[in-house]
Amino acid sequence: MNVKTSSQIPIEDVPEFYNEYLSIQEGLKGRGRVVIRYSGTEPLLRIMIEGTSYSEIKEHVDKLSALAKALLS
């Protein structure tokens, strides 16, 4: 999922977002992965989550994208 952002603040500097990211990553350990990065050409944060359960992945993506919209836009 792509989320429009106004700036490229390091995610480590946004504790609420970063802590949720770490929590999801830990929860998927051995069953999936989380990749979050800023686009190099557009004002976007890219959120990619891989795992074994679509509903679980969707829940995590929705949570992270809502946080990104609230905290990084």
C-alpha positions in Angstrom: 0.0 0.0 0.0 1.2 3.5 -0.8 0.5 6.4 1.6 1.1 10.0 0.6 3.4 11.9 2.9 4.3 15.5 3.3 7.9 14.7 4.2 10.2 11.8 4.6 10.7 11.7 8.4 12.7 8.6 9.5 10.1 6.1 10.8 12.4 5.6 13.8 11.6 9.2 14.8 7.9 8.6 14.9 7.6 6.3 18.0 3.9 5.4 17.7 4.4 4.2 14.1 7.8 2.6 14.6 6.6 0.6 17.7 3.6 -0.7 15.8 5.9 -1.7 12.9 8.2 -3.5 15.3 5.3 -5.3 17.0 3.9 -6.5 13.6 7.4 -7.6 12.5 7.9 -9.6 15.7 4.4 -11.1 15.4 5.2 -12.4 11.9 8.6 -13.7 12.7 9.1 -16.9 10.8 5.8 -16.6 9.0 6.2 -13.4 7.0 7.9 -10.0 6.7 7.3 -6.3 6.8 9.0 -3.8 4.4 8.5 -0.1 4.9 10.3 2.5 2.8 9.9 5.8 1.2 9.7 6.1 -2.5 12.8 7.6 -4.1 10.7 9.5 -6.7 7.3 10.3 -5.2 6.1 11.7 -1.8 5.0 8.2 -0.7 5.6 5.7 2.1 5.4 2.2 0.7 4.1 -0.5 3.1 4.5 -4.1 2.1 3.6 -7.1 4.3 3.9 -10.7 3.4 2.5 -13.6 5.4 0.3 -16.7 5.4 -3.0 -15.1 6.3 -4.6 -12.5 4.0 -6.9 -11.2 6.8 -4.0 -10.8 9.2 -1.9 -9.0 6.6 -4.8 -6.7 5.7 -5.4 -5.9 9.3 -1.7 -5.0 9.7 -1.5 -2.9 6.5 -4.7 -1.0 7.5 -3.3 -0.2 10.9 0.1 1.0 9.6 -1.5 3.0 6.8 -3.9 4.7 9.1 -1.0 5.6 11.5 1.1 6.8 8.5 -1.8 9.0 7.3 -2.3 10.5 10.8 1.4 10.9 11.7 3.3 11.5 8.4 0.9 13.4 6.2 
